[in-house]
Each structure stands twice: as structure tokens, then as C-alpha cells.
Amino acid sequence: MALVTCHFFSDVLQVSTAMTVLLPQATRSQIGLSGVADDAPPPVLYLLHGLSDDETIWTRRTSIERYAAEKGLAVVMPRGGRSFYADEVHGGAYWTHLTQELPGLVSSFFRVSTRREDTFVAGLSMGGYGALKWALREPGRFAAAASLSGALDIVSDQGLRSVVPQVWGGGPPGTGDDLLGLVAAADPAALPALSVACGTEDFLHAANLRWLDAARARGIDVRTDVDRAGDHDWGYWDATIQDVLDWLPIRGR
């Protein structure tokens, strides 16, 4: 794999920002890591970080580089601040940056596939929320979306909103930021494949169960992993991201 630290200017955010990118590389003599790549642009996973972290955290806390190398998968890890991947009331337009600006920049900077069947999104905690929000609001963009320990019920959880007052300005999230509302209005036939995982000791476990109940009520099929022990920590996420990568419908597998 090639590990790229990419600093660039965002016209949407009106500030310099960054992303960490993993790109497949076919290798024959590298010890301990086998790379997979072919002539076609590789499939791409947008992998989102949590509330207290940044674009470097997945490579620092997990072996995502090693896991992605075996799949021939490019991984784009953008910087999302503490935005909940929303256009903040008092801050940056992170939703617009993520969904409109970033994919175009990725395509212009790197040779990756832009086909829906080759495009995936996942994230942990705040990033799990962001991944499902993106998939529910733009289902035609992705073949699959996964949440790991996601903050899936921010409307009911006053504590989550209180730690990021700049996002919603102290008021309730809008309808486009409410995952329970989005799933209730979704067309099950139009959605990508969905996966939700949350450990039983996680403080967000009950919120994940509420979201899954809403998805089932809508007739949406979701791959679930919510009965296994696990807390809101990197040991759980390092193990679970491997399960997610095995589940992704990557072409040629």
C-alpha cells in the first residue's frame, strides 16, 4: 500500500485541511504484507473518524493499511473536526465539503473508481453516524455503508448535542441530520447494503437498537452485530473493521 498524507485547500471550508489516503500497490518482495492491485481503478472506502480524532486516527489505532492491502481497496480518511459531518451553524460546512467537494478532489488527485458498485462508506462513533447519514441521504452513491458504534440517535441524546453546540447551535438537529427520520422516510429498494455493529457494553448500544428497530419497521435489511461483547474502544473497532471489510461487496472477490 501507498500511504499518502494529503494537505489541500478547501473552498467550501475556506481553510487548508487534510486527508489520509491508502492506495493499493501490487508487491512481490515486501516482507509481511502482500499487496493486491490490477489495471482497473481500485474500489474506494471513505472511512470517517469519531468526535475526538482526526484523519490520522484509523492508521494510528488500527491495522487498516494491512487489512485494506489484502483487498486491493483504496481508503480515504478525511478530516471532519467535531462537526458530526454537518454544515455547522457556527463553523464549517463539513457536510457540503464531505459529500460535494471531497469526492471530486479525490478523483482529481488519485486514480480510484467512481462507480457506485466500487464505492463504500464506513465510520466509528460520530463517523458511524456520518456514514449512515451519507448513505441514507445519497443512496445512489454507495454499494455499502457501515456504522461501528455509531451515534445513531442524536435527537433523543441531549448529551451528544451538548458537547458540540457549534453544530446545531443548541437547537434540535434538522430533518436531514436525524437518522431515525431519514430511515423512516427511506426507500428500502434504493438503499445500499447496510451494516450496524455496536458492542453490548457501549454507551451507544441502546441508541443502535432504537435505530435498528426503526429500520426493521421500514422493511430495511441491515447486517447487524449488536450481541457481541465490546466497549467504545479501539480494540473493538480494530476487530470490527476487519469484519466490515470482509463483508463489503468488493468486485473480483
DRENDO-1510 file (C-alpha; in Angstrom, 1 decimal, always signed):
<recs>
REC; n; res; u; v; w
REC; 1; MET; +0.0; +0.0; +0.0 .
REC; 2; ALA; +1.0; +3.6; -0.5 .
REC; 3; LEU; +0.2; +5.8; +2.5 .
REC; 4; VAL; -0.4; +9.4; +1.4 .
REC; 5; THR; -0.8; +12.4; +3.7 .
REC; 6; CYS; -2.6; +14.9; +1.6 .
REC; 7; HIS; -2.9; +18.6; +2.6 .
REC; 8; PHE; -5.1; +20.7; +0.4 .
REC; 9; PHE; -7.2; +23.8; +0.4 .
REC; 10; SER; -11.0; +23.5; +0.7 .
REC; 11; ASP; -13.0; +26.2; -1.0 .
REC; 12; VAL; -16.1; +25.0; +0.9 .
REC; 13; LEU; -14.4; +25.2; +4.4 .
REC; 14; GLN; -12.3; +28.2; +3.3 .
REC; 15; VAL; -9.3; +26.7; +5.1 .
REC; 16; SER; -6.5; +24.3; +4.5 .
REC; 17; THR; -7.4; +20.8; +5.6 .
REC; 18; ALA; -6.1; +17.2; +5.1 .
REC; 19; MET; -6.9; +13.6; +4.4 .
REC; 20; THR; -5.0; +10.4; +4.8 .
REC; 21; VAL; -5.3; +8.0; +1.8 .
REC; 22; LEU; -4.3; +4.4; +1.3 .
REC; 23; LEU; -3.8; +3.3; -2.3 .
REC; 24; PRO; -3.3; -0.3; -3.4 .
REC; 25; GLN; +0.1; -1.4; -4.6 .
REC; 26; ALA; +1.0; -4.8; -6.1 .
REC; 27; THR; +4.1; -6.1; -4.3 .
REC; 28; ARG; +6.2; -9.3; -4.6 .
REC; 29; SER; +9.1; -8.8; -2.2 .
REC; 30; GLN; +7.7; -6.9; +0.7 .
REC; 31; ILE; +8.1; -8.9; +3.9 .
REC; 32; GLY; +4.9; -9.4; +5.9 .
REC; 33; LEU; +2.5; -7.6; +3.6 .
REC; 34; SER; +1.1; -8.8; +0.3 .
REC; 35; GLY; -0.4; -6.1; -1.9 .
REC; 36; VAL; -3.2; -6.6; -4.4 .
REC; 37; ALA; -3.8; -4.3; -7.4 .
REC; 38; ASP; -4.8; -4.6; -11.0 .
REC; 39; ASP; -5.1; -2.3; -14.1 .
REC; 40; ALA; -8.5; -1.0; -13.2 .
REC; 41; PRO; -9.0; +1.9; -10.8 .
REC; 42; PRO; -9.4; +0.4; -7.3 .
REC; 43; PRO; -12.6; +0.4; -5.3 .
REC; 44; VAL; -12.7; +3.1; -2.6 .
REC; 45; LEU; -13.8; +3.2; +1.0 .
REC; 46; TYR; -14.5; +6.6; +2.7 .
REC; 47; LEU; -13.6; +5.9; +6.3 .
REC; 48; LEU; -14.8; +8.5; +8.8 .
REC; 49; HIS; -13.3; +9.2; +12.3 .
REC; 50; GLY; -15.0; +9.9; +15.6 .
REC; 51; LEU; -15.6; +13.0; +17.7 .
REC; 52; SER; -12.2; +13.4; +19.4 .
REC; 53; ASP; -10.0; +12.3; +16.5 .
REC; 54; ASP; -8.8; +13.3; +13.0 .
REC; 55; GLU; -7.8; +11.9; +9.6 .
REC; 56; THR; -4.8; +10.1; +11.0 .
REC; 57; ILE; -6.5; +8.1; +13.7 .
REC; 58; TRP; -7.5; +4.9; +11.8 .
REC; 59; THR; -3.9; +4.3; +10.7 .
REC; 60; ARG; -2.6; +5.1; +14.2 .
REC; 61; ARG; -5.0; +2.9; +16.2 .
REC; 62; THR; -5.8; +0.0; +13.8 .
REC; 63; SER; -4.0; -2.0; +11.1 .
REC; 64; ILE; -6.3; -0.7; +8.4 .
REC; 65; GLU; -3.4; -0.4; +6.0 .
REC; 66; ARG; -2.7; -4.1; +6.3 .
REC; 67; TYR; -6.3; -5.1; +6.1 .
REC; 68; ALA; -7.0; -2.9; +3.0 .
REC; 69; ALA; -3.9; -4.2; +1.2 .
REC; 70; GLU; -5.3; -7.7; +1.1 .
REC; 71; LYS; -8.5; -6.4; -0.5 .
REC; 72; GLY; -6.9; -4.1; -3.2 .
REC; 73; LEU; -9.0; -1.4; -1.6 .
REC; 74; ALA; -8.3; +2.4; -1.6 .
REC; 75; VAL; -9.2; +4.1; +1.7 .
REC; 76; VAL; -9.9; +7.8; +2.0 .
REC; 77; MET; -9.9; +9.2; +5.6 .
REC; 78; PRO; -10.9; +12.9; +5.6 .
REC; 79; ARG; -10.7; +15.4; +8.4 .
REC; 80; GLY; -14.2; +16.1; +9.9 .
REC; 81; GLY; -13.4; +18.1; +13.1 .
REC; 82; ARG; -16.2; +17.8; +15.7 .
REC; 83; SER; -18.8; +18.6; +13.1 .
REC; 84; PHE; -20.9; +15.4; +13.1 .
REC; 85; TYR; -20.3; +15.7; +9.3 .
REC; 86; ALA; -22.9; +18.5; +9.2 .
REC; 87; ASP; -22.9; +22.1; +7.9 .
REC; 88; GLU; -22.3; +23.7; +11.3 .
REC; 89; VAL; -24.4; +26.6; +12.5 .
REC; 90; HIS; -21.2; +28.2; +14.0 .
REC; 91; GLY; -18.4; +26.7; +12.0 .
REC; 92; GLY; -17.6; +25.0; +8.7 .
REC; 93; ALA; -19.8; +23.4; +6.0 .
REC; 94; TYR; -18.5; +19.9; +6.6 .
REC; 95; TRP; -21.5; +18.1; +5.1 .
REC; 96; THR; -21.0; +20.1; +1.8 .
REC; 97; HIS; -17.3; +19.5; +2.0 .
REC; 98; LEU; -17.6; +15.8; +2.5 .
REC; 99; THR; -20.4; +15.0; +0.1 .
REC; 100; GLN; -19.8; +17.5; -2.7 .
REC; 101; GLU; -16.3; +18.8; -2.7 .
REC; 102; LEU; -14.2; +15.9; -1.4 .
REC; 103; PRO; -15.2; +13.1; -3.9 .
REC; 104; GLY; -14.3; +15.4; -6.8 .
REC; 105; LEU; -11.0; +16.3; -5.2 .
REC; 106; VAL; -10.2; +12.6; -4.5 .
REC; 107; SER; -11.0; +11.8; -8.2 .
REC; 108; SER; -8.7; +14.6; -9.4 .
REC; 109; PHE; -5.8; +13.7; -7.1 .
REC; 110; PHE; -6.0; +9.9; -7.2 .
REC; 111; ARG; -6.8; +7.1; -9.6 .
REC; 112; VAL; -9.8; +5.4; -7.9 .
REC; 113; SER; -13.1; +4.1; -9.2 .
REC; 114; THR; -16.1; +6.4; -9.2 .
REC; 115; ARG; -18.6; +3.7; -9.9 .
REC; 116; ARG; -21.3; +3.2; -7.3 .
REC; 117; GLU; -20.6; -0.6; -7.1 .
REC; 118; ASP; -17.0; +0.2; -6.2 .
REC; 119; THR; -17.7; +3.0; -3.6 .
REC; 120; PHE; -18.3; +2.4; +0.2 .
REC; 121; VAL; -18.5; +4.4; +3.4 .
REC; 122; ALA; -17.9; +3.5; +7.0 .
REC; 123; GLY; -17.0; +5.1; +10.3 .
REC; 124; LEU; -16.9; +4.8; +14.0 .
REC; 125; SER; -19.0; +6.7; +16.6 .
REC; 126; MET; -19.5; +10.2; +15.1 .
REC; 127; GLY; -18.2; +8.7; +11.9 .
REC; 128; GLY; -20.7; +5.8; +12.0 .
REC; 129; TYR; -23.4; +8.4; +12.2 .
REC; 130; GLY; -21.8; +10.3; +9.3 .
REC; 131; ALA; -21.5; +7.1; +7.2 .
REC; 132; LEU; -25.2; +6.2; +7.6 .
REC; 133; LYS; -26.3; +9.8; +7.1 .
REC; 134; TRP; -24.4; +10.0; +3.8 .
REC; 135; ALA; -25.8; +6.6; +2.7 .
REC; 136; LEU; -29.4; +7.5; +3.6 .
REC; 137; ARG; -29.3; +10.9; +2.0 .
REC; 138; GLU; -27.3; +9.9; -1.1 .
REC; 139; PRO; -28.1; +6.2; -1.5 .
REC; 140; GLY; -27.2; +6.2; -5.2 .
REC; 141; ARG; -23.5; +6.9; -4.4 .
REC; 142; PHE; -22.7; +3.8; -2.4 .
REC; 143; ALA; -22.8; +0.0; -2.8 .
REC; 144; ALA; -22.5; -0.4; +1.0 .
REC; 145; ALA; -22.3; +1.6; +4.2 .
REC; 146; ALA; -21.3; +0.5; +7.7 .
REC; 147; SER; -21.5; +2.0; +11.2 .
REC; 148; LEU; -19.3; +0.9; +14.0 .
REC; 149; SER; -20.5; +2.1; +17.5 .
REC; 150; GLY; -22.4; +4.9; +15.7 .
REC; 151; ALA; -24.2; +7.8; +17.4 .
REC; 152; LEU; -27.4; +6.9; +15.7 .
REC; 153; ASP; -30.0; +8.8; +17.8 .
REC; 154; ILE; -28.7; +12.3; +18.3 .
REC; 155; VAL; -32.3; +13.7; +18.6 .
REC; 156; SER; -33.0; +11.8; +21.8 .
REC; 157; ASP; -29.5; +12.0; +23.2 .
REC; 158; GLN; -29.2; +15.5; +24.6 .
REC; 159; GLY; -25.7; +14.7; +25.9 .
REC; 160; LEU; -24.3; +14.2; +22.4 .
REC; 161; ARG; -25.7; +17.5; +21.2 .
REC; 162; SER; -24.4; +19.4; +24.2 .
REC; 163; VAL; -20.8; +18.6; +23.5 .
REC; 164; VAL; -20.9; +20.1; +20.0 .
REC; 165; PRO; -23.1; +23.3; +20.4 .
REC; 166; GLN; -21.4; +24.8; +17.3 .
REC; 167; VAL; -23.0; +22.2; +15.1 .
REC; 168; TRP; -26.7; +22.8; +15.8 .
REC; 169; GLY; -26.5; +26.0; +17.9 .
REC; 170; GLY; -28.2; +24.4; +20.8 .
REC; 171; GLY; -31.4; +23.6; +18.9 .
REC; 172; PRO; -32.6; +20.3; +17.6 .
REC; 173; PRO; -30.9; +18.8; +14.5 .
REC; 174; GLY; -32.7; +19.3; +11.2 .
REC; 175; THR; -34.5; +16.6; +9.5 .
REC; 176; GLY; -31.5; +15.8; +7.3 .
REC; 177; ASP; -29.4; +15.1; +10.4 .
REC; 178; ASP; -31.9; +12.8; +12.1 .
REC; 179; LEU; -31.0; +9.2; +11.3 .
REC; 180; LEU; -34.3; +7.9; +12.7 .
REC; 181; GLY; -36.3; +10.3; +10.5 .
REC; 182; LEU; -34.1; +9.5; +7.5 .
REC; 183; VAL; -34.6; +5.8; +7.8 .
REC; 184; ALA; -38.3; +6.1; +8.3 .
REC; 185; ALA; -38.5; +8.0; +5.0 .
REC; 186; ALA; -36.1; +5.9; +3.1 .
REC; 187; ASP; -37.0; +3.7; +0.1 .
REC; 188; PRO; -35.6; +0.3; +1.0 .
REC; 189; ALA; -35.1; -0.7; -2.6 .
REC; 190; ALA; -32.9; +2.3; -3.3 .
REC; 191; LEU; -30.5; +1.8; -0.3 .
REC; 192; PRO; -27.0; +0.3; -0.4 .
REC; 193; ALA; -26.2; -2.7; +1.7 .
REC; 194; LEU; -26.1; -1.5; +5.4 .
REC; 195; SER; -24.2; -2.8; +8.4 .
REC; 196; VAL; -24.5; -1.8; +12.0 .
REC; 197; ALA; -22.2; -3.0; +14.8 .
REC; 198; CYS; -22.1; -2.0; +18.4 .
REC; 199; GLY; -20.7; -3.8; +21.5 .
REC; 200; THR; -23.1; -4.7; +24.3 .
REC; 201; GLU; -21.1; -2.6; +26.8 .
REC; 202; ASP; -21.0; +0.5; +24.6 .
REC; 203; PHE; -22.9; +3.5; +26.0 .
REC; 204; LEU; -24.4; +3.9; +22.5 .
REC; 205; HIS; -25.8; +0.4; +22.4 .
REC; 206; ALA; -29.4; +1.3; +23.2 .
REC; 207; ALA; -29.4; +4.0; +20.5 .
REC; 208; ASN; -28.2; +1.5; +18.0 .
REC; 209; LEU; -31.0; -0.8; +18.9 .
REC; 210; ARG; -33.6; +2.0; +18.5 .
REC; 211; TRP; -32.3; +2.8; +15.0 .
REC; 212; LEU; -32.3; -0.9; +14.1 .
REC; 213; ASP; -36.0; -1.1; +15.2 .
REC; 214; ALA; -36.8; +1.8; +13.0 .
REC; 215; ALA; -35.0; +0.2; +10.1 .
REC; 216; ARG; -36.9; -3.1; +10.6 .
REC; 217; ALA; -40.2; -1.2; +10.8 .
REC; 218; ARG; -39.4; +0.2; +7.4 .
REC; 219; GLY; -38.6; -3.2; +6.0 .
REC; 220; ILE; -34.9; -2.4; +5.5 .
REC; 221; ASP; -32.5; -5.3; +5.7 .
REC; 222; VAL; -29.4; -4.5; +7.9 .
REC; 223; ARG; -26.5; -6.7; +8.7 .
REC; 224; THR; -26.2; -6.5; +12.5 .
REC; 225; ASP; -23.5; -7.2; +15.1 .
REC; 226; VAL; -25.0; -6.0; +18.3 .
REC; 227; ASP; -25.0; -9.1; +20.5 .
REC; 228; ARG; -21.2; -9.4; +21.0 .
REC; 229; ALA; -19.3; -8.0; +24.0 .
REC; 230; GLY; -17.5; -4.8; +23.3 .
REC; 231; ASP; -17.0; -1.3; +24.5 .
REC; 232; HIS; -16.4; +2.1; +22.9 .
REC; 233; ASP; -12.7; +1.5; +22.3 .
REC; 234; TRP; -10.1; +0.7; +19.6 .
REC; 235; GLY; -9.8; -3.0; +20.5 .
REC; 236; TYR; -13.4; -3.4; +19.4 .
REC; 237; TRP; -13.1; -1.2; +16.3 .
REC; 238; ASP; -9.9; -2.8; +15.1 .
REC; 239; ALA; -11.6; -6.2; +15.2 .
REC; 240; THR; -14.9; -5.0; +13.7 .
REC; 241; ILE; -13.4; -3.1; +10.8 .
REC; 242; GLN; -11.9; -6.4; +9.6 .
REC; 243; ASP; -15.4; -7.9; +9.7 .
REC; 244; VAL; -16.7; -4.9; +7.7 .
REC; 245; LEU; -14.0; -5.2; +5.0 .
REC; 246; ASP; -14.8; -8.9; +4.6 .
REC; 247; TRP; -18.5; -8.0; +4.2 .
REC; 248; LEU; -18.0; -5.3; +1.6 .
REC; 249; PRO; -19.1; -6.4; -1.9 .
REC; 250; ILE; -15.6; -5.7; -3.4 .
REC; 251; ARG; -15.5; -6.7; -7.1 .
REC; 252; GLY; -13.5; -9.8; -8.0 .
REC; 253; ARG; -14.0; -11.5; -4.6 .
</recs>
